[in-house]
Amino acid sequence: MAKQLESVEVENKLELYDRISEYHHSYPCTASMEKDREIGETILHRAGYLIREAVEKELI
């Protein structure tokens, strides 16, 4: 993910989120798309939110 995002230029946060989502969903993954009872959503979606937070933290 970091390598793919390294040279990406974006105009706003929504565009950044789109790029993160695009790269996140295209990366080979074994995470389930079934809703996890403990966290209330899919593991893949939770991972996407964590990636967004990490990228934002480093950019701000």
TAPELIN-V99596 format. One record per pair of residues at least 4 apart in sequence whose ideal C-beta (glycine too) atoms are under 8 Angstrom apart, sorted by the first residue. I is the first residue (numbers start at 0). J is the second residue. If there is no record, write none. Layout:
i=(I:I)
j=(J:J)
//
This chain:
i=(0:0:0:0:0:0:1:3:3:4:4:4:4:7:9:9:9:10:11:12:12:13:14:15:15:15:15:16:16:17:18:19:19:19:19:19:20:20:21:22:23:23:23:24:24:28:30:30:30:30:31:31:31:31:32:32:33:34:34:34:35:35:35:35:35:38:38:40:40:41:42:43:44:45:46:47:48:49:50:51:52:53:54:55)
j=(4:19:22:23:26:50:5:7:22:18:19:22:54:18:14:15:18:14:15:16:55:17:18:19:54:55:58:20:51:21:22:23:47:50:51:54:24:47:25:26:46:47:50:43:47:43:41:42:43:46:35:41:42:43:41:43:41:39:40:41:39:40:41:42:45:42:45:44:45:45:46:47:48:49:50:51:52:53:54:55:56:57:58:59)
//
